[in-house]
Amino acid sequence: MKEFFFLMLYSVKIIVGEKIMKINIIKKKASSLKDLGKETIEIPSVSTLKELLLVIFYNEYNHLYNNQIKTLTEKDIKYLAKLGKISFSNLYNTDKKDLDDLIEIMFQDFTDGLYKVFINGQEYENLNEHIQIKDNDEIVFIRFVMLAGRLW
């Protein structure tokens, strides 16, 4: 519930016009050299990694549930072709999930080491760690894939 109030404060900060920064988000998979995606988003100032993850999560959540139908532009098609797969990013499961549950899962995944966060090349391992983010900083998320099977 505390996270919900932070997200409300985040919305108010954007509406009121607090200093907004543009940051570059890069998503990667540990087993691949190519990026899963790059985007630039606008965020208000944050002071901890936990706040940063909440703001980015809230952006992704809104994008997922508010922009379910998207027409691909020629630029999008070229970019997706470069990545190796052109898709319309259809959302097959349209049930809206509980926000508090999703936030809790996100934090649990981070503490379990399912993804890592690097800000300008420096790894951050503690959710309550103090961070300083400036305009055009690069934030990299590396998702680790669990392997199944036996070692012989």
N, C-alpha and C positions, 0 to 999 in steps of 0.2 A: 504494500500500500504506500510505503514511503516513496517508492520509485514512481508511482502514479503522480504524486504531488510534484516530484521533480520534473516529470514530463509536462505537467500543467505549467510550472514555472518556465520551462523551456519554451513553450508556446507563447507565454506572455512576453518573454525576453525578445522573441522575434517580432511580435506585434508592436511592442513599445519602441523597438528600434535600437536595442543595445548593439554594441559593436559586433558585427557579423563577420566571421572569417571564412574564407574559402580554403578547404583542405582537399587534398587528392587522396582518394581511397583506392588501393590496389588489392584485389583479392587473388590469392594464389593457392595452389594445391601443392603439398610437399613433394609429391612424386612427379611433378611436371615443371618444365621450365617456362611454359607460356602462362600468361595471366588468365585468370578466369573472368576478370572484368576490371575496368578502370572507370572511375567517375569522379567528378568534382562536386562536392556538396558544400552548402553554407551552414555554419553552425555558430551559436553564440559562444562566448568564452566558457571554458570548463576548467576545473582545477584538479580533478582526479581521473584516473583511467576508468573508474566505474561510471562517472558522469559522461565521459566521452562515449563509452559503449552504449549507454542509454540513449544518447542523442542520435547516434548512428543507427541504433536499433529502431528508434521511433521513426526516423526517415525511411528506413527500409520497410517497416510495417505499413506506414501510410502509402508508400509507393506500391506495395504489393496489393493492398486491398482497395485502393482508390483508383488505380490505373490498370484495371484488369484487361481492358481491350486496348491494344496499341497497334497502330499502323506502322509498319517498318518503312523508314525513308531509304533513299538510295545510299545515304551515308551509313545508316544502320546495317544495311545488307552487306556493304563492302567490309565494314568492321567485323561483322559476324562471320563472313567468309574467311577473313584473315585468321580468325580464331578457330575455324575449321567446322563450324556448325551453324547453319542458319535456321533459327526457330522463331516462333512467335511468342515464346514464353507463356504459353497457355497455363492458366491456373486450373488444375483439374479438381482439386479439393477446395470448394468455395466456402466451406464452413469457416466462419470467422472464429479464430481461437481466442481464448481468454488472455488478455494482455499481461496480467500478473503472472500467470503460469509460464508464458513465453519468456518473460524477463528472467524468472527464476531459472529456467532451463538454460538460457544464455549464460548466466553467471556460473551455473554448475558446470557447463561445458568448458568454460574458461579455466575454472579451478581444477577440472579433471585433465586439462592439457589437450583438449580436442582441437584447439586453435591457439595460435600465438599472435601477439600484437607487437609490431615494431613501429616506432615513431622516429622518422629520420634515421633509420638504421639501428636504433637502440631498442632492445627488447625490454618490455615491461611485464613483470610477472605478478605484481600485487595489485588487486583492484583498487585499494585505497592509496596507491602510490600517487604522489603529487606529480603533475605533468604541466609543461608549458608548451602551448601550441600557438604558432603564429600563422599568418596568411601563407598559403601555398605550401604548408608542410605536407610531407608524404607519410601516410599511414598505411602500413601493409598488414593484411590479415592472411596468415598461412593456416590453412585447414589441413589437419592430419587425417589420413584415411586409415581406418582400422583394417588390418589384414586378417583374413580367416584361413584356417588350414593348419597343417602340421609341419613341423620342421623335421626333416629326416636326417 
